[in-house]
Amino acid sequence: MPSLQSAHPRPELLPYVRAYAQRTFTATDLTVIEPVTAQLEQVLNFELGTLPGVNHRECEVTSKVWIGGAQTFFPGHMHLLSGVESFAVFFLPPGWSQLFGVPMREVTNHIYDAFSLVGPSITALWNRLGEEILFERRVVIVEDFLLKQLVRPITQDRIAAAAIYLFRQHGAVRIAKLGHRDSLGLRQFERLFRRETGISPKSFARVARFQSALDAKLAHPQRSWLDIAHSFGYYDQMHMIHDFETFGRSAPTQLIAEMGDVRPPALASTT
């Protein structure tokens, strides 16, 4: 039967990485179709077996290593076939961009062949991962690779810091307050935020709240939807349902039933 493993990053990578996950389908496992919801993590995927069918809004993934930026709409579905073996790194919203020097706006709402953005080193990493079997060893290999990116200076700009703060607060921050932290007026901050991230701060906050509510239910199934709606600042439960239908194309309970392991435990448990 399909298996899923996940883990948290080592302390040095916590400012950039949220979690690692590995999904494996045996040759006898049946195809599973899972919706991929709007989310703010940048995700680096290594396909080590059969390519899954990833139908993004703008393309179909055909690369063995691909990077997906933050997605502010419902991007599509993932077809998990027998023989699929995927290893993924879930970065904080600006995490991958900071480590590899690619502006966040360049990958927002897009999926790219990682080789075109990173170069031959990503192919070498894919080969090393393919030579290993154990998930734990693959985590070590990826972390060694990522730690080498910390050798060069990493730009810590104020918009990236604001995005991380807004993300960690589950979107529950007044946008004007974020600008005030950097001595910026509201309109100036909104312009800078959109220019750097490719997303308006209001849309960013809305997706952050949605995925936090989703992860909270995945991590604690016994919690009621009403409790979750109140915890994440929704005006009422209907307001939350509207966001789920916008970003997940389903009502909350239905989405949880359909999405399977798209959000791995190590990711959901950090909410």
LUMMARPA-143793 format. One line per field, with one value per residue (C-alpha): residue in three letters; z, x, y. Coordinates in nm, 2 decimals, decimal comma. Layout:
BEGIN
rest = ala  ... $
zz = Z  ... $
xx = X  ... $
yy = Y  ... $
# end
This chain:
BEGIN
rest = met  pro  ser  leu  gln  ser  ala  his  pro  arg  pro  glu  leu  leu  pro  tyr  val  arg  ala  tyr  ala  gln  arg  thr  phe  thr  ala  thr  asp  leu  thr  val  ile  glu  pro  val  thr  ala  gln  leu  glu  gln  val  leu  asn  phe  glu  leu  gly  thr  leu  pro  gly  val  asn  his  arg  glu  cys  glu  val  thr  ser  lys  val  trp  ile  gly  gly  ala  gln  thr  phe  phe  pro  gly  his  met  his  leu  leu  ser  gly  val  glu  ser  phe  ala  val  phe  phe  leu  pro  pro  gly  trp  ser  gln  leu  phe  gly  val  pro  met  arg  glu  val  thr  asn  his  ile  tyr  asp  ala  phe  ser  leu  val  gly  pro  ser  ile  thr  ala  leu  trp  asn  arg  leu  gly  glu  glu  ile  leu  phe  glu  arg  arg  val  val  ile  val  glu  asp  phe  leu  leu  lys  gln  leu  val  arg  pro  ile  thr  gln  asp  arg  ile  ala  ala  ala  ala  ile  tyr  leu  phe  arg  gln  his  gly  ala  val  arg  ile  ala  lys  leu  gly  his  arg  asp  ser  leu  gly  leu  arg  gln  phe  glu  arg  leu  phe  arg  arg  glu  thr  gly  ile  ser  pro  lys  ser  phe  ala  arg  val  ala  arg  phe  gln  ser  ala  leu  asp  ala  lys  leu  ala  his  pro  gln  arg  ser  trp  leu  asp  ile  ala  his  ser  phe  gly  tyr  tyr  asp  gln  met  his  met  ile  his  asp  phe  glu  thr  phe  gly  arg  ser  ala  pro  thr  gln  leu  ile  ala  glu  met  gly  asp  val  arg  pro  pro  ala  leu  ala  ser  thr  thr $
zz = 0,00  -0,05  0,23  0,34  0,56  0,67  0,89  1,02  0,92  1,13  1,33  1,08  0,80  1,00  0,87  0,52  0,53  0,69  0,62  0,41  0,28  0,08  -0,09  -0,23  -0,44  -0,50  -0,84  -0,72  -0,57  -0,75  -0,90  -0,65  -0,76  -0,50  -0,53  -0,48  -0,29  -0,28  -0,06  0,02  0,05  -0,23  -0,30  -0,46  -0,59  -0,68  -0,88  -0,83  -0,99  -1,22  -1,29  -1,12  -1,33  -1,21  -1,40  -1,31  -1,43  -1,69  -1,78  -1,71  -1,52  -1,73  -1,53  -1,28  -1,06  -1,04  -0,83  -0,76  -0,61  -0,39  -0,54  -0,48  -0,66  -0,70  -0,92  -1,02  -0,93  -0,88  -1,03  -0,82  -1,01  -0,93  -0,91  -0,80  -0,56  -0,48  -0,23  -0,16  0,03  0,16  0,20  0,38  0,13  0,04  0,16  -0,17  -0,33  -0,06  -0,08  -0,46  -0,54  -0,76  -0,69  -0,53  -0,79  -1,06  -0,94  -0,78  -0,94  -1,17  -1,19  -1,35  -1,44  -1,15  -1,38  -1,57  -1,25  -1,05  -1,31  -1,31  -0,93  -0,90  -1,14  -0,94  -0,63  -0,80  -0,89  -0,53  -0,40  -0,65  -0,52  -0,17  -0,04  0,31  0,36  0,65  0,44  0,17  0,42  0,52  0,15  0,08  0,40  0,31  -0,03  0,12  0,39  0,11  0,00  0,33  0,26  0,03  0,17  0,19  0,14  0,43  0,29  0,47  0,24  0,28  0,66  0,64  0,43  0,69  0,97  0,80  0,72  1,08  1,21  0,99  0,80  1,12  1,09  0,97  0,65  0,76  1,07  0,86  0,66  0,98  1,11  0,82  0,83  0,51  0,42  0,34  -0,04  -0,06  0,14  -0,08  -0,40  -0,27  -0,14  -0,47  -0,67  -0,46  -0,41  -0,70  -0,46  -0,29  0,09  0,13  -0,09  0,08  0,42  0,29  0,16  0,49  0,69  0,47  0,47  0,85  0,90  0,67  0,84  1,19  1,09  0,94  1,25  1,49  1,32  1,64  1,63  1,51  1,20  1,41  1,66  1,37  1,21  1,53  1,60  1,27  1,28  1,03  1,08  1,08  0,95  0,62  0,55  0,60  0,37  0,10  0,12  0,11  -0,21  -0,36  -0,27  -0,26  -0,49  -0,22  0,11  0,41  0,51  0,14  0,08  0,38  0,25  -0,11  -0,05  0,11  0,20  -0,01  0,32  0,50  0,89  0,95  0,77  0,93  1,28  1,27  1,26 $
xx = 0,00  0,12  0,34  0,41  0,70  0,78  1,03  1,12  1,45  1,75  1,78  2,01  1,75  1,44  1,45  1,40  1,25  0,92  0,93  1,05  0,81  0,84  0,55  0,59  0,35  0,42  0,37  0,04  -0,11  -0,41  -0,41  -0,52  -0,63  -0,58  -0,67  -0,38  -0,51  -0,38  -0,08  0,21  0,51  0,76  0,79  1,09  1,00  1,23  1,05  1,25  1,01  0,71  0,62  0,29  0,04  0,06  -0,19  -0,13  -0,34  -0,08  0,10  0,16  0,47  0,72  1,04  1,21  1,29  1,05  0,98  0,64  0,60  0,32  -0,02  -0,29  -0,57  -0,67  -0,39  -0,53  -0,50  -0,23  -0,26  -0,06  0,02  0,18  0,55  0,55  0,83  0,85  1,07  0,96  1,11  0,85  1,01  0,87  0,71  1,04  1,27  1,37  1,40  1,64  1,86  1,88  1,86  1,55  1,29  0,98  0,76  0,93  0,78  0,46  0,16  0,40  0,58  0,92  1,18  1,43  1,73  1,64  1,66  1,93  2,15  2,35  2,38  2,01  2,06  2,35  2,14  1,86  2,10  2,23  1,88  1,80  2,10  1,96  1,66  1,60  1,40  1,63  1,94  1,77  1,69  2,06  2,17  1,92  2,01  2,39  2,30  2,09  2,34  2,60  2,36  2,41  2,78  2,70  2,54  2,16  1,96  1,73  1,50  1,21  0,94  1,06  1,05  0,70  0,59  0,72  0,57  0,23  0,26  0,35  0,06  -0,18  -0,27  -0,41  -0,23  -0,35  -0,17  -0,13  0,05  0,30  0,39  0,42  0,68  0,91  0,80  0,60  0,26  -0,01  -0,01  0,37  0,39  0,12  0,31  0,64  0,49  0,32  0,63  0,86  0,62  0,38  0,09  -0,10  -0,06  -0,44  -0,44  -0,13  -0,30  -0,62  -0,44  -0,23  -0,55  -0,71  -0,41  -0,37  -0,73  -0,69  -0,37  -0,53  -0,81  -0,56  -0,35  -0,64  -0,94  -1,14  -1,16  -1,49  -1,50  -1,67  -1,38  -1,13  -1,32  -1,31  -0,95  -0,83  -1,03  -1,31  -1,61  -1,83  -1,83  -1,98  -1,70  -1,45  -1,66  -1,64  -1,26  -1,24  -1,46  -1,23  -0,89  -0,98  -1,29  -1,48  -1,66  -1,43  -1,53  -1,53  -1,19  -1,04  -1,18  -1,04  -0,70  -0,53  -0,16  -0,10  -0,02  0,22  0,20  0,53  0,38  0,04  0,18  0,36  0,03 $
yy = 0,00  0,36  0,50  0,86  0,97  1,32  1,51  1,85  2,03  2,07  2,40  2,58  2,54  2,64  3,00  2,85  2,50  2,38  2,00  1,71  1,44  1,12  0,94  0,59  0,38  0,01  -0,15  -0,30  0,02  0,17  0,53  0,80  1,15  1,42  1,79  2,03  2,34  2,69  2,72  2,95  2,72  2,69  2,32  2,14  1,80  1,51  1,24  0,92  0,67  0,69  1,05  1,15  1,32  1,68  1,89  2,25  2,53  2,64  2,31  1,94  1,85  1,64  1,71  1,47  1,77  2,07  2,37  2,51  2,86  2,99  2,92  3,17  2,98  2,62  2,49  2,15  1,78  1,52  1,17  0,93  0,62  0,28  0,32  0,68  0,77  1,14  1,33  1,69  1,99  2,23  2,58  2,88  3,12  3,30  3,02  2,86  3,20  3,32  3,01  3,01  3,38  3,35  3,63  3,50  3,67  3,46  3,13  3,25  3,07  2,88  2,54  2,51  2,25  2,31  2,25  2,56  2,77  2,60  2,42  2,09  2,07  1,98  1,69  1,56  1,59  1,39  1,12  1,09  1,07  0,79  0,59  0,59  0,39  0,52  0,84  0,94  0,92  1,12  1,39  1,41  1,43  1,72  1,91  1,89  2,03  2,31  2,40  2,47  2,75  2,92  2,98  3,27  3,59  3,56  3,88  3,94  4,20  4,35  4,22  3,86  3,92  4,06  3,76  3,52  3,71  3,72  3,35  3,26  3,47  3,27  3,59  3,75  4,08  4,42  4,50  4,86  4,74  4,54  4,85  5,06  4,81  4,93  5,29  5,25  5,38  5,13  5,19  5,19  4,87  4,70  4,80  4,67  4,35  4,27  4,36  4,13  3,84  3,85  3,85  4,13  4,12  4,08  3,77  3,64  3,67  3,51  3,20  3,18  3,17  2,91  2,67  2,72  2,62  2,32  2,21  2,25  2,01  1,76  1,77  1,75  1,58  1,59  1,97  2,11  2,33  2,60  2,60  2,62  2,91  3,10  3,02  3,16  3,48  3,40  3,62  3,31  2,95  3,04  3,28  2,99  2,76  3,03  3,03  2,65  2,66  2,93  2,77  2,40  2,38  2,19  2,23  2,17  1,82  1,71  1,86  1,68  1,35  1,41  1,55  1,24  1,31  1,62  1,80  1,57  1,53  1,72  2,02  2,01  1,96  2,30  2,49 $
# end
